[in-house]
Amino acid sequence: MTLAAPTIIKTTSPLTDNSRIETDLLGSMPIDNLCYYGIQTQRAINNFQLSNNKLFSYPELIQALAYVKYACAQANNAQKILSDEKTVAICAAAERLILGEHHQAFAIDMIQGGAGTSSNMNANEVIANIALEHLGHQKGEYEYLHPNIDVNMSQSTNDVYPSAVRLAILLKQKKLMLALNGLVTSFADKGQQFDHILKLARTQLQDAVPMTLGQEFKGFSSTIKEDIKLLATISKLLTEINLGGTAVGTSINTQPGYGNLAITALQKLTNIDFSVAEDLVEASSDMGAFVIYSATLKRLALKLSKIANDLRLLSMGPKAGLSEISLPARQPGSSIMPGKVNPVIPEAVNQCAYQVVGNDMAITMAAEAGQLQLNAMEPLITVNILDSMDLLTNAITMFKNHCVDDIEANELRCRDLLDNSLGLITALNPYLGYEVTSKLAKMALISNRSVVELIKEQQLLTDGQLEDILQPSKMT
């Protein structure tokens, strides 16, 4: 079978009154005058039509690139190699990007060859053209302020892009942490609300010992709280950056002290305690911090999926399953079975978690694929980490608002399952002794009667003693 040749979508048009000519080392092409990006961005748009995930969909990364460009301009100005006029124009342009303006000009695909060069040049060209307008010139009049010469002064993609990616993750983490803290509070509130409800714990899906429903939900809260602490700790690895190392960490094309000046400026702009990497050559190629951070996101995803699974099990029914809790009904569950309502919110959480696990695998392989002094696969690492953070933030927010907040306990069902289980035997052992409780367990299993019923029948304990023993505080 002969495969058809792939379709090449052309995004450039012939020169018109509404376009300008831009030139790079490969030649010239017309660029629409409305576009703030230039020829190198246009080439990337033409070359990389892969994922439909455009850079403009990742505002934190655009803001991070702008912060880095702002800081580098200030460092160059401090070293008297960038004029005050150009510095003011570049910083003003970067500030507009930080405020959310002109993000549609970042139209390149997130997955790209070149180790992020397209993203860096997209930022250089957009900032240059905004700055040119600030100076009273037209877009593309680079003789007055140039994307490479001025905006990218003392820089390389290889120190700008990884520094910006780390900053973007830290900026995005604020939303993730906010969502996580909300979910922790929601589970803790349910734990307090359900603290008086006795139920049966289960290990290996078999009857275990008594506990309270509140303890179960407090456990959900505690395990997520652990990952909040872990994320806060692991994210500190991202504050060590290679800004100032330029191409491979040797700081070629910079003046002595430039890196420290740029990082100090970035600290002041972002209020994040960045530091220069101990070994800039090593830092230029190593993706270890991203691998660890992604693994932490994966751990969080797995915990959320486990909790979602538990809620699905606890709510299964409503008549023929455990049905110890009721999840809020969010939509009809079947096109053929009237009255069926599915646990759609936990199911969606599961699927988001599985995607995060898949993203982590892609990040793992991309980190391993780095060769010699650079990892060209960093764009894939970037998009997958940012996507995982978005998925988790959205899933956690959905989980809290559309599920956890409105969970109800079925107290009578919990008590009925406990009273009719063998789980009570372990709790009664200190009061009746091992021999008696063993016989009770065997008799209850054979006769299909409850342990409590048999105790009362055999007058082993009075009603008052049973009531005292079966208090939640004593049972758990």
Solvent accessible surface area in square Angstrom, and as a share of the most:
residue,aa,sasa,rsa
1,M,217,0.97
2,T,130,0.76
3,L,140,0.69
4,A,97,0.75
5,A,89,0.69
6,P,113,0.71
7,T,121,0.70
8,I,130,0.66
9,I,106,0.54
10,K,173,0.73
11,T,64,0.37
12,T,50,0.29
13,S,69,0.45
14,P,109,0.69
15,L,102,0.51
16,T,73,0.43
17,D,145,0.75
18,N,107,0.55
19,S,16,0.10
20,R,26,0.09
21,I,91,0.46
22,E,7,0.03
23,T,95,0.55
24,D,29,0.15
25,L,167,0.83
26,L,128,0.64
27,G,29,0.28
28,S,67,0.43
29,M,25,0.11
30,P,29,0.18
31,I,2,0.01
32,D,66,0.34
33,N,57,0.29
34,L,149,0.74
35,C,28,0.17
36,Y,40,0.15
37,Y,27,0.10
38,G,0,0.00
39,I,7,0.04
40,Q,58,0.26
41,T,0,0.00
42,Q,9,0.04
43,R,52,0.19
44,A,4,0.03
45,I,21,0.11
46,N,46,0.23
47,N,102,0.52
48,F,44,0.19
49,Q,74,0.33
50,L,112,0.56
51,S,36,0.23
52,N,132,0.68
53,N,54,0.28
54,K,46,0.19
55,L,0,0.00
56,F,65,0.27
57,S,63,0.41
58,Y,10,0.04
59,P,49,0.31
60,E,9,0.04
61,L,0,0.00
62,I,0,0.00
63,Q,43,0.19
64,A,0,0.00
65,L,1,0.00
66,A,0,0.00
67,Y,38,0.14
68,V,0,0.00
69,K,1,0.00
70,Y,36,0.14
71,A,0,0.00
72,C,0,0.00
73,A,4,0.03
74,Q,70,0.31
75,A,1,0.01
76,N,1,0.00
77,N,36,0.19
78,A,58,0.45
79,Q,31,0.14
80,K,179,0.76
81,I,62,0.32
82,L,5,0.03
83,S,59,0.38
84,D,104,0.54
85,E,115,0.52
86,K,54,0.23
87,T,13,0.08
88,V,91,0.52
89,A,0,0.00
90,I,1,0.00
91,C,12,0.07
92,A,28,0.22
93,A,1,0.01
94,A,0,0.00
95,E,84,0.38
96,R,90,0.33
97,L,1,0.01
98,I,28,0.14
99,L,128,0.64
100,G,39,0.37
101,E,72,0.32
102,H,46,0.21
103,H,22,0.10
104,Q,132,0.59
105,A,12,0.10
106,F,1,0.00
107,A,23,0.18
108,I,0,0.00
109,D,1,0.00
110,M,1,0.00
111,I,57,0.29
112,Q,11,0.05
113,G,39,0.38
114,G,44,0.42
115,A,6,0.05
116,G,0,0.00
117,T,57,0.33
118,S,14,0.09
119,S,1,0.00
120,N,3,0.01
121,M,9,0.04
122,N,0,0.00
123,A,0,0.00
124,N,0,0.00
125,E,4,0.02
126,V,0,0.00
127,I,0,0.00
128,A,0,0.00
129,N,0,0.00
130,I,1,0.01
131,A,0,0.00
132,L,0,0.00
133,E,67,0.30
134,H,100,0.45
135,L,44,0.22
136,G,64,0.62
137,H,52,0.23
138,Q,124,0.55
139,K,35,0.15
140,G,22,0.21
141,E,53,0.24
142,Y,33,0.13
143,E,134,0.60
144,Y,98,0.37
145,L,1,0.00
146,H,54,0.24
147,P,4,0.02
148,N,60,0.31
149,I,115,0.58
150,D,8,0.04
151,V,2,0.01
152,N,22,0.11
153,M,35,0.15
154,S,10,0.07
155,Q,17,0.08
156,S,20,0.13
157,T,14,0.08
158,N,24,0.12
159,D,0,0.00
160,V,0,0.00
161,Y,1,0.00
162,P,5,0.03
163,S,0,0.00
164,A,0,0.00
165,V,0,0.00
166,R,17,0.06
167,L,0,0.00
168,A,0,0.00
169,I,0,0.00
170,L,17,0.09
171,L,30,0.15
172,K,8,0.03
173,Q,19,0.08
174,K,126,0.54
175,K,115,0.49
176,L,0,0.00
177,M,29,0.13
178,L,139,0.69
179,A,14,0.11
180,L,0,0.00
181,N,73,0.38
182,G,19,0.18
183,L,0,0.00
184,V,13,0.08
185,T,76,0.44
186,S,6,0.04
187,F,0,0.00
188,A,41,0.32
189,D,80,0.42
190,K,18,0.08
191,G,0,0.00
192,Q,139,0.62
193,Q,101,0.45
194,F,4,0.02
195,D,60,0.31
196,H,106,0.47
197,I,7,0.04
198,L,7,0.03
199,K,2,0.01
200,L,3,0.01
201,A,17,0.13
202,R,64,0.23
203,T,83,0.48
204,Q,169,0.75
205,L,137,0.68
206,Q,117,0.52
207,D,77,0.40
208,A,20,0.15
209,V,66,0.38
210,P,9,0.06
211,M,43,0.19
212,T,5,0.03
213,L,0,0.00
214,G,0,0.00
215,Q,71,0.32
216,E,35,0.16
217,F,0,0.00
218,K,84,0.36
219,G,37,0.36
220,F,11,0.05
221,S,5,0.03
222,S,60,0.39
223,T,35,0.20
224,I,0,0.00
225,K,95,0.40
226,E,94,0.42
227,D,0,0.00
228,I,23,0.12
229,K,136,0.58
230,L,55,0.27
231,L,0,0.00
232,A,45,0.35
233,T,80,0.47
234,I,28,0.14
235,S,8,0.05
236,K,141,0.60
237,L,80,0.40
238,L,1,0.00
239,T,26,0.15
240,E,82,0.37
241,I,2,0.01
242,N,4,0.02
243,L,0,0.00
244,G,3,0.03
245,G,0,0.00
246,T,4,0.02
247,A,36,0.28
248,V,54,0.31
249,G,7,0.07
250,T,88,0.51
251,S,36,0.24
252,I,102,0.52
253,N,132,0.68
254,T,30,0.17
255,Q,75,0.34
256,P,131,0.82
257,G,43,0.41
258,Y,2,0.01
259,G,16,0.15
260,N,94,0.48
261,L,71,0.35
262,A,0,0.00
263,I,8,0.04
264,T,59,0.34
265,A,11,0.09
266,L,0,0.00
267,Q,50,0.22
268,K,157,0.67
269,L,49,0.25
270,T,16,0.09
271,N,140,0.72
272,I,28,0.14
273,D,116,0.60
274,F,2,0.01
275,S,55,0.35
276,V,62,0.36
277,A,6,0.04
278,E,173,0.78
279,D,75,0.39
280,L,38,0.19
281,V,65,0.37
282,E,88,0.39
283,A,16,0.12
284,S,2,0.01
285,S,32,0.20
286,D,63,0.33
287,M,8,0.04
288,G,26,0.25
289,A,14,0.11
290,F,0,0.00
291,V,49,0.28
292,I,79,0.40
293,Y,0,0.00
294,S,3,0.02
295,A,42,0.33
296,T,7,0.04
297,L,1,0.01
298,K,61,0.26
299,R,95,0.35
300,L,0,0.00
301,A,0,0.00
302,L,89,0.45
303,K,36,0.15
304,L,3,0.01
305,S,7,0.04
306,K,119,0.50
307,I,3,0.01
308,A,0,0.00
309,N,56,0.29
310,D,26,0.14
311,L,0,0.00
312,R,86,0.32
313,L,74,0.37
314,L,10,0.05
315,S,22,0.14
316,M,87,0.39
317,G,46,0.44
318,P,107,0.67
319,K,186,0.79
320,A,105,0.81
321,G,12,0.12
322,L,32,0.16
323,S,14,0.09
324,E,0,0.00
325,I,1,0.01
326,S,45,0.29
327,L,33,0.16
328,P,29,0.18
329,A,72,0.55
330,R,99,0.36
331,Q,101,0.45
332,P,117,0.73
333,G,18,0.17
334,S,36,0.23
335,S,127,0.82
336,I,140,0.71
337,M,100,0.45
338,P,135,0.85
339,G,80,0.77
340,K,82,0.35
341,V,76,0.44
342,N,39,0.20
343,P,38,0.24
344,V,33,0.19
345,I,21,0.11
346,P,1,0.01
347,E,54,0.24
348,A,31,0.24
349,V,2,0.01
350,N,4,0.02
351,Q,117,0.52
352,C,25,0.15
353,A,2,0.02
354,Y,123,0.47
355,Q,94,0.42
356,V,1,0.01
357,V,52,0.30
358,G,38,0.36
359,N,10,0.05
360,D,13,0.07
361,M,117,0.52
362,A,30,0.23
363,I,1,0.00
364,T,56,0.33
365,M,110,0.49
366,A,4,0.03
367,A,23,0.18
368,E,129,0.58
369,A,33,0.26
370,G,30,0.29
371,Q,137,0.61
372,L,160,0.79
373,Q,88,0.39
374,L,52,0.26
375,N,1,0.00
376,A,46,0.36
377,M,86,0.38
378,E,5,0.02
379,P,2,0.01
380,L,57,0.28
381,I,0,0.00
382,T,0,0.00
383,V,4,0.03
384,N,16,0.08
385,I,0,0.00
386,L,1,0.00
387,D,39,0.20
388,S,2,0.02
389,M,0,0.00
390,D,48,0.25
391,L,50,0.25
392,L,2,0.01
393,T,20,0.12
394,N,97,0.50
395,A,4,0.03
396,I,1,0.00
397,T,59,0.34
398,M,45,0.20
399,F,0,0.00
400,K,52,0.22
401,N,69,0.35
402,H,86,0.38
403,C,1,0.01
404,V,0,0.00
405,D,55,0.28
406,D,69,0.36
407,I,1,0.00
408,E,111,0.50
409,A,27,0.21
410,N,41,0.21
411,E,81,0.36
412,L,156,0.78
413,R,81,0.30
414,C,0,0.00
415,R,85,0.31
416,D,70,0.36
417,L,37,0.19
418,L,1,0.00
419,D,32,0.17
420,N,88,0.45
421,S,8,0.05
422,L,63,0.31
423,G,1,0.01
424,L,0,0.00
425,I,21,0.11
426,T,80,0.47
427,A,20,0.15
428,L,0,0.00
429,N,52,0.27
430,P,109,0.68
431,Y,108,0.41
432,L,26,0.13
433,G,32,0.31
434,Y,158,0.60
435,E,121,0.54
436,V,54,0.31
437,T,2,0.01
438,S,48,0.31
439,K,135,0.57
440,L,3,0.02
441,A,21,0.17
442,K,136,0.58
443,M,81,0.36
444,A,7,0.05
445,L,131,0.65
446,I,135,0.68
447,S,46,0.30
448,N,141,0.72
449,R,85,0.31
450,S,15,0.09
451,V,1,0.00
452,V,21,0.12
453,E,80,0.36
454,L,0,0.00
455,I,0,0.00
456,K,100,0.42
457,E,103,0.46
458,Q,74,0.33
459,Q,158,0.70
460,L,61,0.30
461,L,20,0.10
462,T,83,0.48
463,D,97,0.50
464,G,49,0.47
465,Q,88,0.39
466,L,5,0.03
467,E,132,0.59
468,D,60,0.31
469,I,10,0.05
470,L,14,0.07
471,Q,72,0.32
472,P,45,0.28
473,S,92,0.59
474,K,110,0.47
475,M,16,0.07
476,T,67,0.39
